[in-house]
Amino acid sequence: MLAAVLMVENARVTQGRVIVVPQSNRSGFTHTDPMEAYLHRFEIATPAGPRWFRVGMRLTNPAHQWPDPDVFVHSPSLERMVGHETRNLNRNHPGRPGGWLTARVSHALTTIAKEAAMVLDLHEAQPEYPVINMMVAHEHAFEVAATATSMMQARRIPIGLSASPKNLHGLSHREFGDHTHAQAVLNRTLRTLNAKRREGLMTDWTETIKLDNSRLTFNGALSGARNKTMLELLGNPRGNYSQDCQEPTNELIKKLVVSRNLGPFKVRGLSPAVDALEKIMARVKEKEPDIHSRLGTAGMLCCRFVRGSSAAISNHSWGTAIDLTIDDELDDRGDNRAQKGLLQIFKHFNEFGFFWGAAFPTEDAMHFEASDQLMRQWAAEGKFGAVPAAVADDTLELGDRSAQVAEVQRKLAKVLSLDIDADGIFGAATRAAVITFQGQNGLKPDGVVGPATLAKIMAA
C-alpha cells in the first residue's frame, strides 16, 4: 500500500492516464492473521509530522465473507484449492460479478484492467519467501519486464525476473494477462516490517535443496500407483480428462469421497486415503510440530491428466494424492529441488505407505500419493467394497509413470532415432514407439512392454 500512496502523491503523468488502487481488497485491511503477530498499523516520521498506515492481508476478513468451503473451485479454470483461498484475492482473479465478495472485488479489478495497456500488481513477501525482489511477468509482458529489470539492475537495484506459471490459476499476473489485453506484471518486494515470528525464530523450511539421482530411491520398495492398478480396483473416475480439475462421475468413487479437517488444513479425497493422511498428520505434529503448523494443501481430489501429459491420469483423479504447501508456498515441479520441510517429513508419509513425488522422473516434491502397494492392501482389506483384486505384473503400459519408463524412453529414442521426451510418463508417443520397435523385432505389436519386449529394448 505504501508504494501505491507514494505513487498517488508524487507521480506526474505527462501522457495517458495512471489508475492507482492503494487498497485492492479493502476488507483485507480490516484484520491481520492472529497467528502471525503482525502489527495493526505503523508510523513514519515526515517533515509534516508522523503518518500512520494500516497493515492488512490479501485475504478478505471472515467477518465479511463466511463460511469457507471445504474446497475452493477457481473459476473459470476449475482448479481446486484449499477452502480458505476463496477469500484470497490473488487466487480469485479474474473474478465473477455475481460471486462472493472476494470474487466481486476481483471482477472489478479485472474490469479496470481491460481498459489498461499495462497492469502492475505490487506485493510484499516475508524474508523466508523464495520469490522476493522479483518481477513475475505474463508471457505477453515478458519483454517489457525484462527491459525494466535490466535497467534496474544497471542501477544496482536488486531485482530478478520470473515467468508467470501457466498451471497456477487465480494469480493477477496470470489471469489479467489471459483475460485482458493488458501486459500483466507482479512486483514482489521484501517485507521487513514485523516479518513472521514463530517461537521467536525464523525458519527456512521453504528453502529448497538440490536433489541428485539418489532421489529415485527415496521411497524404498514403495512405487507410485499405476493407472492400471487404479482402474482395475476403482474404475475410471470419469469419461474425459483435460489439464483442468473436474469432478468424478464414477458412483463407487463418489460414495467413497469424504471431507475432513486434518488440523493444519482441510481435505476432500478417497476415504481410506484421508484416514491415512489423518494418521500421517498426527505423526508429523508429534515429530515436527513447527512444520506441521506451516503445512497447507493445493488440493487432493481433482480429475485431470498428469501435468504435461494427455494420456496418464493423475492419481488426484481418484482422491488418493495430495499436493502440500509450506507457508503457502508450492515447491516448483521439475527443477530437481525440494523444500527443506518436505525433505524432513517425507519419511512419515513412507511409514504409512505413501509415495513421495520427488522420486518421479519429473521431480514433483510437493506431491504425495497412496503407493501401488497401499492401494492393493486397501483392496484386500475390503476398504473399497467388493472389488476384484488387481493382479501385479512386471509390464509397462499406457499411463505408467516411473524411472523404468524413462529408461525405456531413452533407449527407444536412441534405437529408433526418434525425439522422445524421457519424462517417465508412458503416453501415446511412447506407446507408438514401443509398437514400432515390436514390429521391427518380431514381437506382438500391442504397445505393452512385457518381459520379452523389455529385454529386447535393453539389449538393443
C-alpha positions in Angstrom: 0.0 0.0 0.0 2.8 2.4 0.9 4.2 2.3 -2.7 0.8 3.0 -4.1 0.4 6.0 -1.8 3.8 7.3 -2.8 2.7 7.0 -6.5 -0.5 8.9 -5.9 1.3 11.7 -4.1 4.3 12.0 -6.3 3.6 10.8 -9.9 3.5 13.3 -12.6 1.6 12.0 -15.6 2.6 13.5 -18.9 0.8 11.2 -21.3 -2.2 8.8 -21.0 -3.5 8.1 -17.5 -2.5 6.1 -14.5 -5.0 4.4 -12.2 -3.7 3.6 -8.7 -5.7 1.4 -6.3 -3.9 1.7 -2.9 -6.1 -1.0 -1.2 -7.3 -3.5 -3.8 -9.2 -5.5 -1.1 -10.4 -3.0 1.5 -11.8 -5.8 3.6 -8.3 -7.3 3.9 -7.2 -4.1 5.6 -9.6 -4.6 8.5 -7.8 -7.6 10.0 -4.5 -9.4 10.3 -3.6 -13.0 10.8 -3.8 -13.6 14.6 -1.2 -16.4 14.3 1.4 -14.2 12.8 1.8 -11.4 15.4 1.5 -8.6 12.9 1.3 -5.0 13.9 -2.1 -3.4 13.1 -0.5 -0.2 12.0 2.9 1.5 11.7 4.0 5.1 11.7 6.6 7.0 9.5 8.1 10.3 10.6 7.7 13.0 7.9 8.6 16.8 7.9 4.8 17.4 8.3 4.6 15.1 11.3 4.1 11.4 11.8 1.9 9.5 9.3 0.4 6.1 10.1 -0.6 3.3 7.7 -2.7 0.2 8.3 -1.3 -3.3 8.0 -3.7 -5.9 6.4 -3.9 -9.1 4.5 -4.8 -10.1 0.9 -7.5 -12.4 2.5 -11.0 -11.0 2.9 -12.0 -10.6 6.6 -14.0 -13.7 7.6 -16.5 -11.3 9.2 -17.3 -10.1 5.7 -17.2 -13.5 3.9 -18.0 -16.7 5.7 -18.0 -19.7 5.9 -15.1 -21.0 3.9 -15.9 -24.1 1.8 -14.0 -27.3 2.2 -12.7 -26.9 -1.3 -12.4 -23.7 -3.3 -13.0 -24.3 -7.1 -11.4 -21.5 -9.1 -13.5 -20.0 -11.9 -13.1 -20.4 -14.9 -10.2 -22.9 -14.7 -11.9 -25.3 -12.2 -8.6 -25.7 -10.4 -9.3 -27.0 -6.8 -7.7 -25.3 -3.8 -7.9 -25.4 -0.1 -11.1 -23.7 1.2 -9.7 -20.5 2.7 -8.4 -19.5 -0.7 -11.9 -18.4 -1.5 -11.1 -15.3 0.5 -7.6 -14.8 -1.1 -7.9 -12.0 -3.7 -4.8 -13.4 -5.5 -6.5 -16.7 -6.1 -9.8 -15.3 -7.3 -8.8 -13.5 -10.5 -10.4 -12.9 -12.9 -13.4 -12.9 -10.5 -17.2 -13.2 -11.1 -19.7 -10.3 -10.9 -22.2 -12.5 -9.1 -19.8 -14.3 -6.8 -18.8 -13.9 -3.2 -17.3 -10.7 -2.0 -13.7 -11.5 -3.0 -14.7 -12.7 -6.4 -16.7 -9.5 -7.0 -13.7 -7.3 -5.9 -11.5 -9.3 -8.4 -14.1 -8.8 -11.1 -14.0 -5.1 -10.5 -10.2 -5.0 -10.8 -10.3 -7.2 -14.0 -12.8 -4.7 -15.5 -10.3 -1.9 -14.8 -7.5 -3.9 -16.3 -9.5 -4.3 -19.5 -9.1 -0.6 -20.0 -5.3 -0.6 -19.4 -2.3 -1.2 -21.5 -0.3 -2.5 -18.5 -1.1 -3.7 -15.0 1.4 -3.7 -12.2 0.4 -5.6 -9.1 2.5 -4.6 -6.0 3.1 -7.3 -3.4 5.2 -7.9 -0.3 6.7 -11.2 0.9 8.2 -12.5 4.1 12.0 -12.8 4.2 11.8 -16.6 4.0 9.7 -16.5 0.9 11.6 -17.9 -2.2 10.4 -15.3 -4.7 11.2 -11.8 -3.3 12.6 -8.7 -5.0 11.3 -10.2 -8.2 9.1 -9.3 -11.2 6.8 -12.1 -12.3 5.6 -11.5 -15.8 2.9 -12.9 -18.1 4.4 -14.1 -21.4 2.8 -11.1 -23.1 4.6 -8.7 -20.8 7.9 -10.6 -20.6 9.9 -8.4 -23.0 8.9 -5.1 -21.2 9.6 -6.7 -17.8 13.0 -8.0 -18.9 13.9 -4.5 -20.1 12.7 -3.0 -16.8 14.7 -5.5 -14.7 17.8 -4.9 -16.8 17.6 -1.1 -16.3 17.1 -1.6 -12.5 20.0 -4.0 -12.2 22.2 -1.5 -14.1 21.3 1.0 -11.3 22.3 -1.7 -8.7 18.7 -2.3 -7.6 18.4 -6.0 -6.6 15.6 -7.3 -8.8 15.0 -10.6 -10.6 12.6 -11.8 -13.3 10.4 -14.9 -13.4 7.8 -16.2 -15.8 4.2 -16.4 -14.7 3.3 -20.2 -14.1 0.7 -21.3 -16.6 -0.7 -24.0 -14.4 -1.4 -21.9 -11.3 -4.7 -20.1 -11.6 -6.2 -17.1 -9.9 -2.9 -15.1 -9.8 -3.1 -11.5 -11.1 -0.2 -11.8 -13.5 -1.7 -14.9 -15.0 -5.4 -14.0 -15.2 -5.1 -10.3 -16.2 -2.7 -11.4 -18.9 -5.0 -14.2 -20.1 -8.4 -12.3 -19.8 -7.4 -8.8 -20.8 -5.2 -7.1 -23.4 -3.0 -5.6 -20.7 0.6 -6.6 -20.1 0.4 -8.1 -16.6 3.4 -8.0 -14.2 3.6 -8.6 -10.4 6.4 -6.9 -8.5 7.1 -8.6 -5.2 9.4 -6.9 -2.7 10.7 -7.9 0.7 8.5 -7.2 3.7 10.8 -6.3 6.6 8.1 -4.9 8.9 7.2 -7.4 11.5 8.1 -10.5 9.5 6.8 -13.8 10.6 7.8 -14.8 14.1 7.2 -18.2 15.5 8.7 -19.0 18.8 10.9 -16.0 18.3 12.8 -17.7 15.4 12.6 -17.5 11.7 12.9 -20.9 10.0 13.8 -21.8 6.4 11.5 -24.8 5.7 10.6 -23.3 2.3 14.3 -23.1 1.3 14.9 -25.6 -1.5 17.7 -28.2 -1.6 19.3 -29.6 -4.9 18.5 -33.3 -5.3 20.8 -35.8 -7.1 19.8 -39.1 -8.6 19.6 -40.7 -5.2 16.1 -39.1 -5.0 14.9 -42.0 -7.2 15.4 -44.3 -4.1 13.7 -42.1 -1.5 10.6 -44.4 -1.3 12.5 -47.7 -0.9 10.3 -50.5 -2.1 7.2 -48.3 -2.5 6.2 -47.4 -6.0 3.7 -44.9 -7.3 0.2 -46.3 -8.0 -0.1 -47.3 -11.7 -3.1 -46.3 -13.8 -3.7 -50.0 -14.4 -4.0 -50.7 -10.7 -6.3 -47.8 -10.0 -8.5 -48.6 -13.0 -8.8 -52.3 -12.0 -9.6 -51.5 -8.4 -11.8 -48.5 -8.6 -12.7 -48.0 -12.3 -12.4 -44.8 -14.4 -13.2 -41.7 -12.3 -14.9 -40.1 -15.3 -15.2 -40.4 -19.1 -12.9 -37.5 -20.2 -10.0 -35.5 -18.9 -8.0 -32.3 -19.5 -5.4 -30.4 -17.6 -8.2 -28.7 -15.6 -9.8 -30.2 -12.4 -13.2 -31.9 -12.9 -15.5 -33.9 -10.6 -15.6 -37.7 -10.7 -18.7 -39.3 -12.2 -17.9 -42.9 -11.1 -20.5 -43.8 -8.5 -18.2 -46.0 -6.4 -15.6 -43.2 -6.1 -18.3 -40.6 -5.3 -19.6 -42.8 -2.4 -16.0 -43.2 -1.0 -15.2 -39.4 -1.1 -15.1 -37.6 2.3 -14.1 -34.2 3.6 -12.2 -33.8 6.8 -10.2 -31.2 8.8 -6.7 -32.7 9.3 -5.5 -29.9 11.6 -3.4 -27.5 9.5 -5.8 -27.9 6.5 -9.0 -29.5 5.2 -9.0 -32.1 2.5 -11.5 -33.9 0.3 -10.5 -37.3 -1.0 -11.0 -41.0 -1.0 -11.9 -42.2 2.5 -9.0 -44.7 3.1 -6.5 -42.1 1.8 -8.0 -39.4 4.1 -7.9 -41.8 7.1 -4.2 -42.5 6.3 -3.4 -38.8 6.0 -5.0 -38.1 9.4 -2.5 -40.6 10.9 0.4 -39.1 9.0 -0.5 -35.5 10.1 -0.7 -36.7 13.7 2.8 -38.2 13.3 4.2 -35.1 11.7 2.6 -33.0 14.5 4.3 -35.2 17.1 7.7 -35.3 15.4 7.9 -31.9 13.6 5.4 -29.5 15.2 6.8 -26.4 13.6 6.5 -27.8 10.1 3.0 -29.2 10.9 1.8 -25.7 11.8 3.0 -24.4 8.5 1.6 -27.0 6.2 -1.2 -26.3 3.7 -2.6 -28.1 0.6 -3.0 -27.2 -3.0 -5.6 -29.9 -3.5 -6.4 -33.6 -3.3 -9.4 -34.8 -5.4 -9.0 -33.4 -8.9 -9.9 -35.4 -12.0 -7.3 -34.5 -14.6 -4.3 -35.7 -16.6 -0.8 -35.7 -15.1 0.7 -32.3 -15.8 2.2 -32.3 -19.3 0.5 -35.5 -20.4 -2.6 -36.2 -22.5 -2.6 -40.0 -21.6 -1.6 -40.6 -18.0 -4.4 -40.0 -15.5 -3.3 -38.2 -12.3 -3.9 -40.1 -9.1 -5.6 -37.0 -7.8 -8.4 -38.2 -10.0 -9.2 -41.0 -7.5 -8.6 -38.7 -4.5 -5.6 -40.7 -3.3 -2.9 -38.0 -3.9 -2.3 -34.6 -2.2 -0.1 -31.6 -3.0 1.4 -29.9 0.0 2.5 -26.3 0.6 4.7 -24.9 3.4 3.9 -21.3 4.5 1.5 -21.2 1.5 4.4 -21.9 -0.9 4.3 -24.6 -3.5 7.5 -26.5 -4.3 8.3 -26.0 -8.1 7.8 -29.1 -10.1 10.6 -30.4 -12.4 13.5 -28.4 -11.0 15.1 -31.3 -9.1 14.9 -29.4 -5.9 12.8 -29.9 -2.8 11.8 -27.7 0.2 13.7 -28.5 3.4 10.4 -29.1 5.2 9.3 -31.7 2.7 12.7 -33.5 3.0 12.2 -33.5 6.7 8.7 -35.1 6.7 8.5 -37.4 3.7 9.7 -40.4 5.8 6.5 -40.1 7.9 4.5 -40.5 4.6 6.6 -43.5 3.7 5.9 -45.1 7.1 2.2 -45.2 6.3 2.6 -46.4 2.7 2.6 -43.1 0.8 4.9 -42.5 -2.2 6.7 -39.1 -2.4 6.7 -37.5 -5.8 10.3 -36.2 -5.5 11.2 -39.7 -6.9 9.2 -39.3 -10.1 11.4 -39.0 -13.2 10.0 -35.5 -13.4 10.5 -34.4 -9.8 7.3 -33.4 -8.1 8.3 -32.8 -4.4 5.0 -31.2 -3.4 3.1 -34.4 -4.3 2.4 -37.4 -2.1 0.2 -40.3 -3.1 -1.0 -43.7 -1.8 1.5 -46.2 -3.2 0.6 -49.1 -5.5 1.3 -51.4 -2.6 -1.0 -49.5 -0.3 -3.8 -49.5 -2.9 -3.6 -53.3 -3.2 -3.6 -53.6 0.6 -6.7 -51.4 1.0 -8.5 -53.5 -1.7 -7.5 -56.8 0.1 -8.9 -55.3 3.4 -12.2 -54.5 1.7 -11.9 -50.7 2.0 -13.3 -50.2 -1.5 -16.1 -52.8 -1.0 -16.4 -55.8 -3.2 -13.9 -55.1 -6.0 -11.7 -57.6 -8.0 -8.1 -57.9 -6.9 -5.6 -56.1 -9.1 -3.1 -58.6 -10.4 0.5 -57.4 -10.0 2.7 -57.8 -13.1 6.0 -56.6 -14.4 4.7 -54.9 -17.6 4.9 -51.2 -18.5 1.9 -49.7 -20.4 0.0 -46.6 -21.2 -0.4 -44.4 -18.1 2.5 -45.8 -16.2 4.9 -43.3 -14.6 8.3 -44.4 -13.3 12.1 -44.3 -13.7 12.0 -47.5 -15.7 9.6 -45.9 -18.2 12.2 -43.1 -18.5 14.9 -45.6 -19.2 12.8 -47.3 -21.9 12.1 -43.9 -23.5 15.8 -43.1 -23.6 16.6 -46.5 -25.2 13.8 -46.2 -27.8 14.8 -42.6 -28.7 18.4 -43.9 -29.4 17.4 -47.1 -31.2 14.6 -45.6 -33.4 16.2 -42.2 -33.8 13.1 -40.6 -32.5 12.6 -37.4 -30.5 11.1 -39.0 -27.4 10.9 -37.0 -24.2 12.3 -39.2 -21.4 9.9 -37.8 -18.8 9.0 -41.1 -17.3 5.3 -40.9 -18.4 4.1 -43.7 -20.6 2.0 -41.7 -23.1 0.7 -42.0 -26.6 4.1 -41.2 -28.2 5.9 -43.8 -26.1 3.3 -46.4 -26.9 3.7 -45.7 -30.6 7.4 -46.1 -30.3 7.0 -49.4 -28.5 4.7 -50.7 -31.2 7.2 -49.6 -33.9 10.0 -51.4 -32.0 7.9 -54.5 -31.5 7.0 -54.7 -35.2 10.7 -54.3 -36.2 11.8 -57.1 -33.8 9.2 -59.8 -34.4 7.2 -59.1 -31.2 3.5 -58.8 -30.8 2.8 -55.1 -31.5 0.5 -54.4 -28.6 2.3 -51.3 -27.2 2.8 -53.1 -23.8 6.4 -53.5 -22.6 6.4 -57.1 -21.2 9.5 -59.1 -20.2 10.3 -60.1 -23.8 9.9 -56.6 -25.2 11.9 -55.1 -22.2 14.7 -57.5 -22.7 15.0 -56.7 -26.4 14.9 -52.9 -25.8 17.5 -53.1 -23.1 19.8 -55.2 -25.3 19.4 -53.0 -28.4 
